[in-house]
């Protein structure tokens, strides 16, 4: 009996030791976790390395283009200031000559030769001032917001995808109206979507006559026009050039959209357009291609923005190669 009691007593002491050690460990863990500061895990959304590199390249390209535009603007402002100073100087000289001429006539001098020289100088100055004024007017009217407006025919190639139709359609109509206002009168207009589908089947392959009533009809029809689109401007641009180019026409194609999802890579699209919109003997393309970007996709989730960046990259390079300008809007509402 003593032996059995001794074994029970040893077992009880060992169990208490283990329990005490475990309880002490729990207390120590509680003290440690209580004294430490709470840790907040930040959930970050990572992008693949290739996407980050492409975005960085696009950022560098945009910065470079911004710097070039800033230099061009400074140069244009400098030229304009020089012209204004020259005009002011010529006006001052003209006024002085007119004063001398009037004084000579009042005094009744027989300085016929001097008066003839004054008249000749006055006429020369007037012609020079007129030339400067004409140059300034041509420069001012040929570019609106950085976009050349010297074309006689206009083709609108519109992205009719759901993202555009459901979010930016009202703003798109405003852009169409503003563009038409820049061209008070042209020889022909055409409207098609980015798939090359015509808005007016009755004018398929033909120019829509430019009249006030036709312009109203274009805007009115556009409000509810929503054919299928694959969010790629390639088909529309190639159809516009192939159907309407003629050597005796100055044509501008305006591409309006928000993303580029299909149609191959950017380089493949550029090569396709290069084969169609070839250069003439002077190095000019058959038609000008302008682009207007609506930031619909860029305002959404970051994981869906890649197609918006692709559209901006495509149109920036496409317009630069084809004598046009790309304008990215700050808002689509």
Buried (B, 14 or more C-beta within 10 A) or exposed (E): EEEEEEEEEEEEEEEEEEEEEEEEEEEEEEEEEEEEEEEEEEEEEEEEEEBEEBBEEBEEBBEEEEEEEEEEEEEEEEEEEEBEEEBEEBEEBBEEBEEBBEEBEEEEEEEEEEBEEBEEBBEEBEEBBEEBEEEBEEEEEEBBEEBBBEBBBBBBBBBBBEBBBEBBBEBBBEBBEEBBEEBEEBBBBBBBBBBBBBBBEEBEEEBBEBEEEEBEBBEEEBEEBBBEBBBBBBBBBBBBBEBBBEEEBBBBBBBBBBBBBEBEEBEEBBEBBBEBBEEEEEEEBBBBBBBBBBBBBBBEEEEEBBBBBBBBBBBBBBBBBBBBBBBBBEEBE
